[in-house]
Amino acid sequence: MAAAVAPARVFLEVRTRLQSALLILGDPREGGMPLEVSVTPSSLRMQTPAGCTELWLPAEVRLVPSSCRGLRHVAGEGLHLRLQVRAEVCRKLFSVFNQSSQAQECYTFYCQSCGEVTIKDRKLQRVLPLPAENWAALVEEWCCHPSPFANKPLHPRESDCFTGDSFFLVNLRSDLQQPRPEVAPAETSCFSSENHLKLKPKANTKVICKRCKVMLGETMSSETTKFYMTEIIIQPSERNFPIIPRSQFVQSVIAQCLVELSSARSTFRFTVQGHDGKVYILLWLLNSDSLVIESLESSTSIQKFPLLEDLPKADSSSAWNAIKILYQPYIKSRNEKLASSWESDISVHCLTLPSATCLELLLILSRSNAALPQSLRCMNSFQL
């Protein structure tokens, strides 16, 4: 019996700010086959002897069929072409707090991995962003007298929640449910005037979930605890715990961190390091306005990573917002020279996460890279 021929793959990347798109019409068999392509403002249709692949676009995206240009054939992939689009810029990022009601409201903190309550019914009067890591140096430049904030750490009160680049600072009270701490080697934490979160080596006390034993954060002082955004879900107390696939949650949080930091500080290069100070990944943000639309009937590359639970369903097509980044893993001294130059560059921003989450992120990036057409997976020495 002859083997069934897989339908052709359709891959469309829309740049909403540029109002342009890259379309790849893939041929699953080497050697090619007769191909008939129909492009309308709202859909793509590709007819081959193996069958028909049709891709319907989201309502906010419309193609301009007459603008097709740059047609070329790439061996092993199929036809590449570019065209104009009319796309609405609609970007919904993961948000921990509802901006319209974040004050005067009771919140419950959950472990994202298992749903265990870590802080229950905490009424937050203030949710405030922490200043940049060099805030103390800037104060000294502006003051004509000694800085009144020198050597003074920023501690939240009981009704406060301070937000950093990738973490929350909260004040834990004895009457609240708290995660069980796991004590590290006995040294004291040190708050620096240059960076309110700098610590001496191995000075942290891990905060782990009672139920699943995942690391949620670190104790910064006798009252202040740092929770990592990738490990905690904060919900108004009247709502139920939302079940979000782990890798989807990590992607959303990291994407938001990168987009907000690049916008606020014009920073586009990042190092991702573990809580132990070890660098795991080098990231370079290219753009944050991509919309990826793909037919999934024949997309099998994602099956190479069965441990990631949020695989797309076998629908005719799927669309999702995406940020485009270049990355290099830094494991077992790989890319050591590049990592060393980045660490000494003041324009590179460092994101700190639990070490296990750094490895999760690396696996997510590898899965995403493997799902791309072959010609889009690398740029210079970086993976995309």
C-alpha positions as YAML, in Angstrom:
chain: A
units: angstrom
residues:
- id: 1
  name: MET
  ca: [0.00, 0.00, 0.00]
- id: 2
  name: ALA
  ca: [1.41, 3.38, -0.97]
- id: 3
  name: ALA
  ca: [2.16, 5.77, 1.85]
- id: 4
  name: ALA
  ca: [-0.14, 8.76, 2.20]
- id: 5
  name: VAL
  ca: [1.31, 12.04, 1.01]
- id: 6
  name: ALA
  ca: [1.27, 14.77, 3.65]
- id: 7
  name: PRO
  ca: [-0.46, 18.04, 2.76]
- id: 8
  name: ALA
  ca: [1.73, 21.00, 1.88]
- id: 9
  name: ARG
  ca: [2.74, 23.35, 4.69]
- id: 10
  name: VAL
  ca: [1.74, 27.01, 4.75]
- id: 11
  name: PHE
  ca: [3.69, 29.42, 6.95]
- id: 12
  name: LEU
  ca: [2.89, 33.15, 7.16]
- id: 13
  name: GLU
  ca: [4.74, 35.71, 9.30]
- id: 14
  name: VAL
  ca: [3.01, 39.09, 9.50]
- id: 15
  name: ARG
  ca: [4.84, 42.21, 10.70]
- id: 16
  name: THR
  ca: [2.03, 44.42, 11.95]
- id: 17
  name: ARG
  ca: [4.09, 47.62, 12.23]
- id: 18
  name: LEU
  ca: [5.64, 47.23, 8.78]
- id: 19
  name: GLN
  ca: [2.35, 46.03, 7.26]
- id: 20
  name: SER
  ca: [4.22, 43.29, 5.39]
- id: 21
  name: ALA
  ca: [4.33, 39.51, 5.43]
- id: 22
  name: LEU
  ca: [6.57, 36.60, 4.48]
- id: 23
  name: LEU
  ca: [4.70, 33.66, 2.97]
- id: 24
  name: ILE
  ca: [6.24, 30.19, 2.63]
- id: 25
  name: LEU
  ca: [4.37, 27.57, 0.64]
- id: 26
  name: GLY
  ca: [6.05, 24.29, 1.45]
- id: 27
  name: ASP
  ca: [6.27, 21.11, -0.57]
- id: 28
  name: PRO
  ca: [6.45, 18.05, 1.75]
- id: 29
  name: ARG
  ca: [8.08, 15.93, -0.95]
- id: 30
  name: GLU
  ca: [11.47, 16.42, -2.58]
- id: 31
  name: GLY
  ca: [11.35, 16.89, -6.30]
- id: 32
  name: GLY
  ca: [8.27, 19.09, -6.27]
- id: 33
  name: MET
  ca: [4.77, 18.55, -7.57]
- id: 34
  name: PRO
  ca: [2.14, 20.53, -9.49]
- id: 35
  name: LEU
  ca: [1.00, 23.43, -7.32]
- id: 36
  name: GLU
  ca: [-1.90, 25.86, -7.63]
- id: 37
  name: VAL
  ca: [-1.99, 28.83, -5.26]
- id: 38
  name: SER
  ca: [-4.92, 31.16, -4.68]
- id: 39
  name: VAL
  ca: [-4.48, 34.30, -2.57]
- id: 40
  name: THR
  ca: [-7.48, 36.33, -1.38]
- id: 41
  name: PRO
  ca: [-7.56, 39.11, 1.24]
- id: 42
  name: SER
  ca: [-8.89, 36.74, 3.92]
- id: 43
  name: SER
  ca: [-7.45, 33.33, 2.98]
- id: 44
  name: LEU
  ca: [-4.75, 31.28, 1.28]
- id: 45
  name: ARG
  ca: [-5.49, 28.13, -0.69]
- id: 46
  name: MET
  ca: [-2.90, 25.68, -2.04]
- id: 47
  name: GLN
  ca: [-3.97, 22.78, -4.24]
- id: 48
  name: THR
  ca: [-1.65, 19.82, -4.92]
- id: 49
  name: PRO
  ca: [-2.25, 16.22, -6.05]
- id: 50
  name: ALA
  ca: [-1.96, 15.29, -2.34]
- id: 51
  name: GLY
  ca: [-4.91, 17.46, -1.42]
- id: 52
  name: CYS
  ca: [-5.91, 21.00, -0.58]
- id: 53
  name: THR
  ca: [-4.50, 23.19, 2.19]
- id: 54
  name: GLU
  ca: [-6.53, 26.26, 3.10]
- id: 55
  name: LEU
  ca: [-5.53, 28.90, 5.59]
- id: 56
  name: TRP
  ca: [-8.07, 31.40, 6.93]
- id: 57
  name: LEU
  ca: [-6.66, 34.60, 8.38]
- id: 58
  name: PRO
  ca: [-7.73, 36.31, 11.62]
- id: 59
  name: ALA
  ca: [-10.21, 39.15, 11.25]
- id: 60
  name: GLU
  ca: [-7.55, 41.79, 12.01]
- id: 61
  name: VAL
  ca: [-5.29, 40.64, 9.13]
- id: 62
  name: ARG
  ca: [-6.01, 41.15, 5.44]
- id: 63
  name: LEU
  ca: [-3.66, 40.42, 2.55]
- id: 64
  name: VAL
  ca: [-3.14, 42.56, -0.54]
- id: 65
  name: PRO
  ca: [-2.97, 39.91, -3.32]
- id: 66
  name: SER
  ca: [-1.72, 42.34, -6.00]
- id: 67
  name: SER
  ca: [1.39, 43.18, -3.94]
- id: 68
  name: CYS
  ca: [3.05, 39.73, -4.21]
- id: 69
  name: ARG
  ca: [6.75, 40.10, -5.01]
- id: 70
  name: GLY
  ca: [10.15, 38.46, -4.51]
- id: 71
  name: LEU
  ca: [9.00, 35.00, -5.57]
- id: 72
  name: ARG
  ca: [11.76, 32.41, -5.22]
- id: 73
  name: HIS
  ca: [12.13, 28.70, -4.62]
- id: 74
  name: VAL
  ca: [14.14, 27.43, -1.65]
- id: 75
  name: ALA
  ca: [15.28, 23.82, -1.87]
- id: 76
  name: GLY
  ca: [13.63, 21.62, 0.73]
- id: 77
  name: GLU
  ca: [11.06, 24.26, 1.69]
- id: 78
  name: GLY
  ca: [9.14, 25.45, -1.34]
- id: 79
  name: LEU
  ca: [8.11, 28.90, -2.52]
- id: 80
  name: HIS
  ca: [8.98, 32.09, -0.64]
- id: 81
  name: LEU
  ca: [7.30, 35.40, -1.42]
- id: 82
  name: ARG
  ca: [6.52, 38.70, 0.25]
- id: 83
  name: LEU
  ca: [3.36, 40.77, 0.15]
- id: 84
  name: GLN
  ca: [1.69, 43.70, 1.82]
- id: 85
  name: VAL
  ca: [-0.93, 43.28, 4.52]
- id: 86
  name: ARG
  ca: [-3.44, 45.45, 6.34]
- id: 87
  name: ALA
  ca: [-3.09, 44.42, 9.96]
- id: 88
  name: GLU
  ca: [-4.27, 45.98, 13.18]
- id: 89
  name: VAL
  ca: [-1.65, 46.31, 15.91]
- id: 90
  name: CYS
  ca: [-3.32, 44.41, 18.72]
- id: 91
  name: ARG
  ca: [-0.90, 43.05, 21.27]
- id: 92
  name: LYS
  ca: [-2.19, 41.43, 24.46]
- id: 93
  name: LEU
  ca: [0.55, 40.64, 26.92]
- id: 94
  name: PHE
  ca: [0.20, 38.64, 30.10]
- id: 95
  name: SER
  ca: [-0.77, 40.96, 32.96]
- id: 96
  name: VAL
  ca: [-0.53, 40.00, 36.61]
- id: 97
  name: PHE
  ca: [-2.61, 42.85, 37.97]
- id: 98
  name: ASN
  ca: [-5.76, 44.42, 36.59]
- id: 99
  name: GLN
  ca: [-4.61, 48.01, 36.23]
- id: 100
  name: SER
  ca: [-8.08, 49.43, 36.87]
- id: 101
  name: SER
  ca: [-8.56, 47.65, 40.18]
- id: 102
  name: GLN
  ca: [-5.12, 46.73, 41.47]
- id: 103
  name: ALA
  ca: [-5.38, 48.86, 44.63]
- id: 104
  name: GLN
  ca: [-7.68, 48.19, 47.58]
- id: 105
  name: GLU
  ca: [-8.27, 44.62, 46.40]
- id: 106
  name: CYS
  ca: [-7.48, 41.28, 48.02]
- id: 107
  name: TYR
  ca: [-5.18, 38.98, 46.09]
- id: 108
  name: THR
  ca: [-4.13, 35.37, 46.47]
- id: 109
  name: PHE
  ca: [-0.69, 34.16, 45.39]
- id: 110
  name: TYR
  ca: [-0.55, 30.67, 43.87]
- id: 111
  name: CYS
  ca: [2.27, 28.37, 42.82]
- id: 112
  name: GLN
  ca: [1.89, 28.33, 39.04]
- id: 113
  name: SER
  ca: [3.06, 24.74, 38.72]
- id: 114
  name: CYS
  ca: [0.55, 23.08, 41.06]
- id: 115
  name: GLY
  ca: [-1.90, 25.73, 42.31]
- id: 116
  name: GLU
  ca: [-0.83, 25.62, 45.96]
- id: 117
  name: VAL
  ca: [-1.73, 28.83, 47.86]
- id: 118
  name: THR
  ca: [1.36, 30.67, 49.10]
- id: 119
  name: ILE
  ca: [-0.25, 33.95, 50.24]
- id: 120
  name: LYS
  ca: [-3.99, 34.12, 50.83]
- id: 121
  name: ASP
  ca: [-6.28, 37.17, 50.79]
- id: 122
  name: ARG
  ca: [-3.57, 39.80, 50.81]
- id: 123
  name: LYS
  ca: [-5.02, 43.30, 50.52]
- id: 124
  name: LEU
  ca: [-2.66, 45.38, 48.41]
- id: 125
  name: GLN
  ca: [-2.81, 49.12, 48.95]
- id: 126
  name: ARG
  ca: [0.12, 49.83, 46.65]
- id: 127
  name: VAL
  ca: [1.63, 48.02, 43.67]
- id: 128
  name: LEU
  ca: [4.77, 49.94, 42.76]
- id: 129
  name: PRO
  ca: [7.57, 49.37, 40.24]
- id: 130
  name: LEU
  ca: [11.08, 49.25, 41.63]
- id: 131
  name: PRO
  ca: [13.61, 51.72, 40.20]
- id: 132
  name: ALA
  ca: [16.35, 50.64, 37.82]
- id: 133
  name: GLU
  ca: [19.36, 48.87, 39.30]
- id: 134
  name: ASN
  ca: [21.52, 52.01, 39.04]
- id: 135
  name: TRP
  ca: [18.95, 54.25, 40.73]
- id: 136
  name: ALA
  ca: [21.24, 55.16, 43.65]
- id: 137
  name: ALA
  ca: [23.99, 56.39, 41.33]
- id: 138
  name: LEU
  ca: [21.50, 58.57, 39.48]
- id: 139
  name: VAL
  ca: [20.26, 60.10, 42.75]
- id: 140
  name: GLU
  ca: [23.84, 61.03, 43.66]
- id: 141
  name: GLU
  ca: [24.23, 62.81, 40.31]
- id: 142
  name: TRP
  ca: [21.11, 64.90, 40.86]
- id: 143
  name: CYS
  ca: [21.64, 65.77, 44.55]
- id: 144
  name: CYS
  ca: [23.89, 68.58, 45.67]
- id: 145
  name: HIS
  ca: [24.15, 66.94, 49.09]
- id: 146
  name: PRO
  ca: [24.82, 63.36, 50.24]
- id: 147
  name: SER
  ca: [22.12, 60.98, 49.04]
- id: 148
  name: PRO
  ca: [19.45, 60.46, 51.72]
- id: 149
  name: PHE
  ca: [18.84, 56.97, 50.32]
- id: 150
  name: ALA
  ca: [22.41, 55.70, 50.59]
- id: 151
  name: ASN
  ca: [22.62, 52.19, 52.05]
- id: 152
  name: LYS
  ca: [18.85, 52.08, 52.57]
- id: 153
  name: PRO
  ca: [17.20, 48.99, 51.08]
- id: 154
  name: LEU
  ca: [13.70, 49.18, 49.65]
- id: 155
  name: HIS
  ca: [11.43, 47.02, 51.79]
- id: 156
  name: PRO
  ca: [7.69, 46.68, 51.07]
- id: 157
  name: ARG
  ca: [5.18, 47.17, 53.85]
- id: 158
  name: GLU
  ca: [2.52, 44.57, 54.63]
- id: 159
  name: SER
  ca: [0.10, 46.06, 52.10]
- id: 160
  name: ASP
  ca: [2.72, 46.67, 49.39]
- id: 161
  name: CYS
  ca: [3.89, 44.71, 46.39]
- id: 162
  name: PHE
  ca: [7.01, 45.95, 44.61]
- id: 163
  name: THR
  ca: [7.58, 44.74, 41.06]
- id: 164
  name: GLY
  ca: [11.02, 44.29, 39.53]
- id: 165
  name: ASP
  ca: [12.08, 43.15, 36.08]
- id: 166
  name: SER
  ca: [11.27, 39.50, 36.75]
- id: 167
  name: PHE
  ca: [10.15, 39.32, 40.37]
- id: 168
  name: PHE
  ca: [7.84, 40.64, 43.08]
- id: 169
  name: LEU
  ca: [8.86, 41.81, 46.53]
- id: 170
  name: VAL
  ca: [6.26, 41.25, 49.27]
- id: 171
  name: ASN
  ca: [6.17, 41.44, 53.04]
- id: 172
  name: LEU
  ca: [5.17, 38.12, 54.58]
- id: 173
  name: ARG
  ca: [3.16, 38.19, 57.79]
- id: 174
  name: SER
  ca: [3.06, 35.33, 60.27]
- id: 175
  name: ASP
  ca: [-0.71, 34.85, 59.97]
- id: 176
  name: LEU
  ca: [-0.57, 34.04, 56.27]
- id: 177
  name: GLN
  ca: [-0.01, 30.71, 54.60]
- id: 178
  name: GLN
  ca: [3.59, 30.67, 53.51]
- id: 179
  name: PRO
  ca: [5.74, 28.32, 51.45]
- id: 180
  name: ARG
  ca: [8.24, 26.26, 53.38]
- id: 181
  name: PRO
  ca: [11.73, 27.74, 53.24]
- id: 182
  name: GLU
  ca: [14.80, 25.68, 52.49]
- id: 183
  name: VAL
  ca: [17.80, 27.22, 54.22]
- id: 184
  name: ALA
  ca: [20.96, 27.79, 52.20]
- id: 185
  name: PRO
  ca: [24.47, 28.12, 53.73]
- id: 186
  name: ALA
  ca: [24.34, 30.59, 56.60]
- id: 187
  name: GLU
  ca: [25.54, 33.91, 55.34]
- id: 188
  name: THR
  ca: [23.82, 37.27, 55.46]
- id: 189
  name: SER
  ca: [22.27, 39.17, 52.57]
- id: 190
  name: CYS
  ca: [23.74, 42.54, 51.68]
- id: 191
  name: PHE
  ca: [21.76, 45.40, 50.19]
- id: 192
  name: SER
  ca: [23.98, 47.66, 48.14]
- id: 193
  name: SER
  ca: [23.47, 51.34, 47.47]
- id: 194
  name: GLU
  ca: [24.18, 50.61, 43.81]
- id: 195
  name: ASN
  ca: [21.78, 47.71, 43.55]
- id: 196
  name: HIS
  ca: [19.13, 47.08, 46.19]
- id: 197
  name: LEU
  ca: [19.06, 43.38, 45.34]
- id: 198
  name: LYS
  ca: [22.76, 42.50, 45.27]
- id: 199
  name: LEU
  ca: [23.61, 39.61, 47.57]
- id: 200
  name: LYS
  ca: [26.73, 37.96, 48.82]
- id: 201
  name: PRO
  ca: [27.41, 34.54, 47.28]
- id: 202
  name: LYS
  ca: [25.08, 31.80, 48.59]
- id: 203
  name: ALA
  ca: [23.39, 34.25, 50.92]
- id: 204
  name: ASN
  ca: [19.85, 33.41, 49.79]
- id: 205
  name: THR
  ca: [17.22, 31.33, 51.45]
- id: 206
  name: LYS
  ca: [15.20, 29.43, 48.88]
- id: 207
  name: VAL
  ca: [11.43, 29.59, 49.11]
- id: 208
  name: ILE
  ca: [9.87, 26.39, 47.79]
- id: 209
  name: CYS
  ca: [6.31, 25.23, 47.26]
- id: 210
  name: LYS
  ca: [4.95, 22.96, 49.99]
- id: 211
  name: ARG
  ca: [3.26, 20.66, 47.50]
- id: 212
  name: CYS
  ca: [5.45, 20.35, 44.38]
- id: 213
  name: LYS
  ca: [8.80, 21.53, 45.86]
- id: 214
  name: VAL
  ca: [9.38, 23.98, 43.01]
- id: 215
  name: MET
  ca: [11.52, 26.99, 43.86]
- id: 216
  name: LEU
  ca: [9.24, 30.04, 44.03]
- id: 217
  name: GLY
  ca: [11.67, 32.71, 45.21]
- id: 218
  name: GLU
  ca: [14.11, 33.76, 47.87]
- id: 219
  name: THR
  ca: [13.96, 35.44, 51.28]
- id: 220
  name: MET
  ca: [15.67, 38.81, 51.17]
- id: 221
  name: SER
  ca: [15.32, 39.65, 54.86]
- id: 222
  name: SER
  ca: [13.36, 38.47, 57.89]
- id: 223
  name: GLU
  ca: [10.19, 40.00, 56.43]
- id: 224
  name: THR
  ca: [10.78, 40.56, 52.72]
- id: 225
  name: THR
  ca: [10.45, 37.74, 50.18]
- id: 226
  name: LYS
  ca: [11.18, 37.83, 46.48]
- id: 227
  name: PHE
  ca: [8.89, 35.73, 44.26]
- id: 228
  name: TYR
  ca: [9.84, 35.13, 40.63]
- id: 229
  name: MET
  ca: [7.17, 36.08, 38.08]
- id: 230
  name: THR
  ca: [7.64, 32.80, 36.24]
- id: 231
  name: GLU
  ca: [6.68, 30.79, 39.32]
- id: 232
  name: ILE
  ca: [3.74, 32.69, 40.80]
- id: 233
  name: ILE
  ca: [0.22, 33.53, 39.65]
- id: 234
  name: ILE
  ca: [-1.49, 36.42, 41.43]
- id: 235
  name: GLN
  ca: [-5.27, 36.52, 41.21]
- id: 236
  name: PRO
  ca: [-8.04, 38.52, 42.89]
- id: 237
  name: SER
  ca: [-9.20, 36.34, 45.78]
- id: 238
  name: GLU
  ca: [-12.72, 35.96, 44.40]
- id: 239
  name: ARG
  ca: [-11.39, 34.26, 41.25]
- id: 240
  name: ASN
  ca: [-10.37, 30.63, 40.91]
- id: 241
  name: PHE
  ca: [-6.87, 29.46, 40.12]
- id: 242
  name: PRO
  ca: [-6.38, 29.63, 36.32]
- id: 243
  name: ILE
  ca: [-4.97, 26.48, 34.73]
- id: 244
  name: ILE
  ca: [-2.34, 27.67, 32.25]
- id: 245
  name: PRO
  ca: [0.10, 25.26, 30.57]
- id: 246
  name: ARG
  ca: [3.51, 25.74, 32.10]
- id: 247
  name: SER
  ca: [5.47, 26.51, 28.93]
- id: 248
  name: GLN
  ca: [2.77, 28.90, 27.69]
- id: 249
  name: PHE
  ca: [2.93, 30.80, 30.99]
- id: 250
  name: VAL
  ca: [6.74, 31.02, 30.93]
- id: 251
  name: GLN
  ca: [6.71, 32.26, 27.34]
- id: 252
  name: SER
  ca: [4.13, 34.96, 28.13]
- id: 253
  name: VAL
  ca: [5.98, 36.24, 31.20]
- id: 254
  name: ILE
  ca: [9.40, 36.32, 29.51]
- id: 255
  name: ALA
  ca: [7.97, 37.98, 26.39]
- id: 256
  name: GLN
  ca: [6.40, 40.70, 28.52]
- id: 257
  name: CYS
  ca: [9.65, 41.28, 30.42]
- id: 258
  name: LEU
  ca: [11.66, 41.63, 27.21]
- id: 259
  name: VAL
  ca: [9.15, 43.91, 25.49]
- id: 260
  name: GLU
  ca: [8.75, 46.21, 28.51]
- id: 261
  name: LEU
  ca: [12.49, 46.46, 29.16]
- id: 262
  name: SER
  ca: [13.29, 47.16, 25.51]
- id: 263
  name: SER
  ca: [10.64, 49.89, 25.43]
- id: 264
  name: ALA
  ca: [11.55, 51.53, 28.73]
- id: 265
  name: ARG
  ca: [15.35, 51.31, 28.54]
- id: 266
  name: SER
  ca: [16.13, 50.82, 24.83]
- id: 267
  name: THR
  ca: [17.76, 47.55, 25.80]
- id: 268
  name: PHE
  ca: [17.66, 44.75, 23.24]
- id: 269
  name: ARG
  ca: [20.30, 42.32, 24.46]
- id: 270
  name: PHE
  ca: [19.79, 40.20, 27.57]
- id: 271
  name: THR
  ca: [21.52, 37.51, 29.55]
- id: 272
  name: VAL
  ca: [19.34, 35.01, 31.40]
- id: 273
  name: GLN
  ca: [21.02, 33.75, 34.54]
- id: 274
  name: GLY
  ca: [19.98, 31.39, 37.31]
- id: 275
  name: HIS
  ca: [19.49, 32.38, 40.93]
- id: 276
  name: ASP
  ca: [22.99, 30.99, 41.55]
- id: 277
  name: GLY
  ca: [24.50, 33.59, 39.20]
- id: 278
  name: LYS
  ca: [25.24, 31.17, 36.36]
- id: 279
  name: VAL
  ca: [24.42, 32.47, 32.85]
- id: 280
  name: TYR
  ca: [22.34, 30.06, 30.75]
- id: 281
  name: ILE
  ca: [21.13, 31.97, 27.67]
- id: 282
  name: LEU
  ca: [22.08, 35.01, 25.61]
- id: 283
  name: LEU
  ca: [19.05, 36.74, 24.04]
- id: 284
  name: TRP
  ca: [18.84, 39.44, 21.37]
- id: 285
  name: LEU
  ca: [15.38, 40.92, 20.77]
- id: 286
  name: LEU
  ca: [14.75, 41.70, 17.09]
- id: 287
  name: ASN
  ca: [11.10, 42.72, 17.04]
- id: 288
  name: SER
  ca: [7.90, 42.29, 19.03]
- id: 289
  name: ASP
  ca: [5.22, 42.81, 16.38]
- id: 290
  name: SER
  ca: [5.13, 39.43, 14.63]
- id: 291
  name: LEU
  ca: [1.97, 37.45, 14.05]
- id: 292
  name: VAL
  ca: [2.61, 33.86, 12.96]
- id: 293
  name: ILE
  ca: [-0.09, 31.96, 11.08]
- id: 294
  name: GLU
  ca: [0.49, 28.35, 10.08]
- id: 295
  name: SER
  ca: [-1.37, 25.30, 8.83]
- id: 296
  name: LEU
  ca: [-0.82, 22.59, 11.44]
- id: 297
  name: GLU
  ca: [-2.09, 19.49, 9.66]
- id: 298
  name: SER
  ca: [1.36, 18.44, 8.58]
- id: 299
  name: SER
  ca: [3.50, 20.23, 11.16]
- id: 300
  name: THR
  ca: [5.36, 17.42, 12.92]
- id: 301
  name: SER
  ca: [8.45, 19.19, 14.20]
- id: 302
  name: ILE
  ca: [6.73, 20.14, 17.45]
- id: 303
  name: GLN
  ca: [6.26, 16.45, 18.24]
- id: 304
  name: LYS
  ca: [9.99, 16.18, 18.90]
- id: 305
  name: PHE
  ca: [9.36, 17.73, 22.32]
- id: 306
  name: PRO
  ca: [6.56, 15.67, 23.95]
- id: 307
  name: LEU
  ca: [7.36, 17.00, 27.42]
- id: 308
  name: LEU
  ca: [5.95, 20.40, 26.50]
- id: 309
  name: GLU
  ca: [2.27, 20.09, 27.28]
- id: 310
  name: ASP
  ca: [0.80, 23.01, 25.32]
- id: 311
  name: LEU
  ca: [1.13, 21.58, 21.82]
- id: 312
  name: PRO
  ca: [-1.26, 23.14, 19.32]
- id: 313
  name: LYS
  ca: [-4.37, 21.21, 18.47]
- id: 314
  name: ALA
  ca: [-4.67, 19.54, 15.10]
- id: 315
  name: ASP
  ca: [-6.82, 22.29, 13.59]
- id: 316
  name: SER
  ca: [-6.54, 23.49, 10.02]
- id: 317
  name: SER
  ca: [-4.60, 26.57, 11.11]
- id: 318
  name: SER
  ca: [-3.37, 28.49, 14.13]
- id: 319
  name: ALA
  ca: [-2.33, 32.09, 14.74]
- id: 320
  name: TRP
  ca: [-0.39, 33.56, 17.62]
- id: 321
  name: ASN
  ca: [1.48, 36.72, 18.53]
- id: 322
  name: ALA
  ca: [5.23, 36.28, 18.80]
- id: 323
  name: ILE
  ca: [8.40, 38.17, 19.56]
- id: 324
  name: LYS
  ca: [11.42, 37.41, 17.38]
- id: 325
  name: ILE
  ca: [14.66, 36.84, 19.24]
- id: 326
  name: LEU
  ca: [18.11, 35.52, 18.49]
- id: 327
  name: TYR
  ca: [19.54, 33.26, 21.17]
- id: 328
  name: GLN
  ca: [22.64, 31.33, 22.07]
- id: 329
  name: PRO
  ca: [22.82, 28.76, 24.87]
- id: 330
  name: TYR
  ca: [25.65, 29.16, 27.35]
- id: 331
  name: ILE
  ca: [26.05, 25.66, 28.76]
- id: 332
  name: LYS
  ca: [29.29, 23.75, 29.38]
- id: 333
  name: SER
  ca: [31.34, 26.84, 28.42]
- id: 334
  name: ARG
  ca: [29.71, 26.98, 24.99]
- id: 335
  name: ASN
  ca: [29.90, 30.53, 23.51]
- id: 336
  name: GLU
  ca: [32.14, 31.56, 26.41]
- id: 337
  name: LYS
  ca: [33.87, 34.38, 24.52]
- id: 338
  name: LEU
  ca: [30.56, 35.93, 23.44]
- id: 339
  name: ALA
  ca: [29.10, 35.60, 26.93]
- id: 340
  name: SER
  ca: [32.15, 37.26, 28.47]
- id: 341
  name: SER
  ca: [31.87, 40.26, 26.12]
- id: 342
  name: TRP
  ca: [28.15, 40.61, 26.85]
- id: 343
  name: GLU
  ca: [28.62, 40.47, 30.62]
- id: 344
  name: SER
  ca: [31.05, 43.39, 30.46]
- id: 345
  name: ASP
  ca: [28.76, 45.44, 28.20]
- id: 346
  name: ILE
  ca: [26.62, 47.95, 30.14]
- id: 347
  name: SER
  ca: [23.98, 47.94, 27.39]
- id: 348
  name: VAL
  ca: [23.20, 44.26, 28.09]
- id: 349
  name: HIS
  ca: [20.52, 43.69, 30.72]
- id: 350
  name: CYS
  ca: [20.49, 40.67, 33.02]
- id: 351
  name: LEU
  ca: [17.33, 38.73, 33.91]
- id: 352
  name: THR
  ca: [17.52, 36.42, 36.92]
- id: 353
  name: LEU
  ca: [15.27, 33.35, 37.17]
- id: 354
  name: PRO
  ca: [15.36, 30.04, 39.03]
- id: 355
  name: SER
  ca: [17.96, 27.79, 37.39]
- id: 356
  name: ALA
  ca: [15.34, 25.15, 36.55]
- id: 357
  name: THR
  ca: [13.26, 27.79, 34.75]
- id: 358
  name: CYS
  ca: [16.31, 28.85, 32.72]
- id: 359
  name: LEU
  ca: [16.56, 25.28, 31.42]
- id: 360
  name: GLU
  ca: [12.81, 25.25, 30.73]
- id: 361
  name: LEU
  ca: [13.19, 28.45, 28.72]
- id: 362
  name: LEU
  ca: [16.05, 26.96, 26.75]
- id: 363
  name: LEU
  ca: [13.89, 23.94, 25.89]
- id: 364
  name: ILE
  ca: [11.03, 26.24, 24.83]
- id: 365
  name: LEU
  ca: [13.38, 28.19, 22.56]
- id: 366
  name: SER
  ca: [14.68, 24.95, 21.03]
- id: 367
  name: ARG
  ca: [11.13, 23.73, 20.39]
- id: 368
  name: SER
  ca: [10.18, 27.04, 18.79]
- id: 369
  name: ASN
  ca: [13.32, 27.01, 16.63]
- id: 370
  name: ALA
  ca: [12.63, 23.47, 15.42]
- id: 371
  name: ALA
  ca: [9.09, 24.44, 14.39]
- id: 372
  name: LEU
  ca: [10.34, 27.15, 11.99]
- id: 373
  name: PRO
  ca: [11.12, 26.54, 8.32]
- id: 374
  name: GLN
  ca: [14.76, 25.54, 7.95]
- id: 375
  name: SER
  ca: [15.87, 28.79, 6.29]
- id: 376
  name: LEU
  ca: [14.54, 30.88, 9.20]
- id: 377
  name: ARG
  ca: [16.20, 28.99, 12.05]
- id: 378
  name: CYS
  ca: [19.60, 30.72, 12.05]
- id: 379
  name: MET
  ca: [20.96, 34.22, 11.61]
- id: 380
  name: ASN
  ca: [24.72, 34.62, 11.63]
- id: 381
  name: SER
  ca: [25.89, 32.49, 14.57]
- id: 382
  name: PHE
  ca: [22.61, 32.78, 16.48]
- id: 383
  name: GLN
  ca: [19.54, 30.59, 16.50]
- id: 384
  name: LEU
  ca: [16.16, 32.25, 15.90]
...
